[in-house]
Every structure is written in structure tokens, then in C-alpha cells.
Amino acid sequence: MTDSDDFHRYQPAEGHGLPHDPFNAIVGPRPIGWISSRAADGTLNLAPYSFFNAFNYVPPIVGFASTSRKDTLANAEATGEFAWNLVTRPLAEAMNASSAIVPPEVDEFTLAGVTPAASLRIAAPRVAQSPVSFECRVTQIVQLSAADGRLVPTWLVLGEVVQVHIARRLLQDGIYQTAAAEPVLRAGGPADYFALGERFRMRRPG
Ligand SMILES: Cc1cc2nc3c(=O)[nH]c(=O)nc-3n(C[C@H](O)[C@H](O)[C@H](O)COP(=O)(O)O)c2cc1C
């Protein structure tokens, strides 16, 4: 086995030794969970989470990770609900505005200049301007732990999608057009995002 200088190697626990942590730039670009929720007192909340993904088909389950105790996590715990909204290129700036750190009583829909639309099955509203939304019921909230068993102050919130909204313009002969939606994807660093590039197709073996 040869160990060449062609690789930068590090153990994260001891630091990456680079000007910026490359982790988020490597695991990217990532879809964004633009999560709307409602506090027990009715205050509306909206914030982006790029530690977000889909985890199951049937039933559909999505999840996002809150890297400290944030309002969205508190609302998901208190109400057992949240909505996911697709961030499209025209909504990128609004999504960014909704990430401002503000007190729980501040409604980030207003801050971001977007409109809450009533959901069908949950009390948390969706973003009216977003062409795709999922209404979700919380299934599990898991506090993460490190390999040594130490609890990490990060919570993975998983929810079953119980209602889907898709703008008809994104359905062509009934097939959802991923690129037509112009999803915004998050990469690393303080400000890197991507739009979709080339599509290629590859079928599974067998
Ligand atoms: C593109 C983007 C992605 C983000 N992803 C996460 C994430 O995955 N987890 C997290 O805890 N915070 C993330 N943040 C920061 C939260 O959006 C921010 O802390 C926000 O104020 C939380 O709002 P809340 O307290 O209303 O839930 C992200 C911010 C941006 C702009």
C-alpha cells in the first residue's frame, strides 16, 4: 500500500487543517428542507434546513436535522407537525431571508415576504409561492450520538408525508419534471448554492 501526498487526510475530531471545513462542500449539493411550522400559541415559523433528505418511499418519510435547539424543532416537538416546501430559484432570496436568527415570536413568513397558505391535514401552513409542499406528521425525533456514545446537541426530525401539493405546471403527461421546478441546492462555505445541470440516465443492474 502506498500513501501518496496526492491526498489531504485528516481525522475530523482533530481538525481539518484547511481554511474552511470541506464536509458540507463534499456532501453536496443538498436539497433544502424549507420547513414551515406553527408554535403551540399559533406563531408561524419558516426556516431552511440543508441537513435534509427523503428516507423512505412507503410511507414517504422526510427528515431534517436541527444542529442545536431551534424554533422549528420546538414546534415539531410541541405540535407533532411540520410542512416541507420546495425552494425554487425565484424563492432563493426569500429562503435565505427566512434563515435570520430572530426571536420565536417573529413570523418568518413576513420576514421573507412569502404568504402562508392553509394546509389540508395539519395546522402548520405551507408557503403559497412554493410549487411543491409536503404536509408532514412527526414520526420520530432522534437526538444524534457520536461513535463513543456521547450525545450530540443535534436532533433529527423525521416525518411522514401525509399530504402532497404539486403545481400542475410541473406535471407533464403526469410525470413530475424535476428540472422545470428549478430546485435550489446547498453546497458548502458561507454562500455556495447550485442549480441543476446536466441530466443523465443510468438503469440499475439486473
Ligand atoms: C441554506 C441553509 C441551510 C441551513 N441548514 C440548516 C440545517 O440543516 N440545520 C440547522 O440546524 N440549521 C440550518 N440552517 C440555519 C437555520 O436556518 C437557522 O438557524 C434558522 O434561524 C433556524 O430557524 P428556527 O429557529 O426558526 O427553526 C440553514 C440555513 C441556510 C441558509
PDBQT file of the ligand as one rigid body, heavy atoms in Angstrom, charges set to zero:
ROOT
HETATM    1  C1  LIG A 301     -29.385  27.118   3.149  1.00  0.00    +0.000 C 
HETATM    2  C2  LIG A 301     -29.416  26.970   4.652  1.00  0.00    +0.000 A 
HETATM    3  C3  LIG A 301     -29.391  25.703   5.206  1.00  0.00    +0.000 A 
HETATM    4  C4  LIG A 301     -29.438  25.526   6.593  1.00  0.00    +0.000 A 
HETATM    5  N1  LIG A 301     -29.420  24.266   7.089  1.00  0.00    +0.000 NA
HETATM    6  C5  LIG A 301     -29.517  24.063   8.419  1.00  0.00    +0.000 A 
HETATM    7  C6  LIG A 301     -29.561  22.729   8.951  1.00  0.00    +0.000 A 
HETATM    8  O1  LIG A 301     -29.523  21.733   8.220  1.00  0.00    +0.000 OA
HETATM    9  N2  LIG A 301     -29.679  22.606  10.297  1.00  0.00    +0.000 N 
HETATM   10  C7  LIG A 301     -29.753  23.681  11.125  1.00  0.00    +0.000 A 
HETATM   11  O2  LIG A 301     -29.875  23.478  12.341  1.00  0.00    +0.000 OA
HETATM   12  N3  LIG A 301     -29.718  24.954  10.656  1.00  0.00    +0.000 NA
HETATM   13  C8  LIG A 301     -29.619  25.166   9.317  1.00  0.00    +0.000 A 
HETATM   14  N4  LIG A 301     -29.604  26.439   8.827  1.00  0.00    +0.000 N 
HETATM   15  C9  LIG A 301     -29.732  27.571   9.752  1.00  0.00    +0.000 C 
HETATM   16  C10 LIG A 301     -31.197  27.791  10.160  1.00  0.00    +0.000 C 
HETATM   17  O3  LIG A 301     -31.996  28.066   9.017  1.00  0.00    +0.000 OA
HETATM   18  C11 LIG A 301     -31.270  28.994  11.121  1.00  0.00    +0.000 C 
HETATM   19  O4  LIG A 301     -30.602  28.652  12.325  1.00  0.00    +0.000 OA
HETATM   20  C12 LIG A 301     -32.678  29.438  11.435  1.00  0.00    +0.000 C 
HETATM   21  O5  LIG A 301     -32.622  30.658  12.152  1.00  0.00    +0.000 OA
HETATM   22  C13 LIG A 301     -33.450  28.435  12.277  1.00  0.00    +0.000 C 
HETATM   23  O6  LIG A 301     -34.759  28.934  12.392  1.00  0.00    +0.000 OA
HETATM   24  P1  LIG A 301     -35.796  28.475  13.505  1.00  0.00    +0.000 P 
HETATM   25  O7  LIG A 301     -35.189  28.762  14.856  1.00  0.00    +0.000 OA
HETATM   26  O8  LIG A 301     -36.998  29.307  13.196  1.00  0.00    +0.000 OA
HETATM   27  O9  LIG A 301     -36.050  26.987  13.299  1.00  0.00    +0.000 OA
HETATM   28  C14 LIG A 301     -29.523  26.657   7.446  1.00  0.00    +0.000 A 
HETATM   29  C15 LIG A 301     -29.529  27.950   6.878  1.00  0.00    +0.000 A 
HETATM   30  C16 LIG A 301     -29.478  28.111   5.499  1.00  0.00    +0.000 A 
HETATM   31  C17 LIG A 301     -29.489  29.489   4.893  1.00  0.00    +0.000 C 
ENDROOT
TORSDOF 0
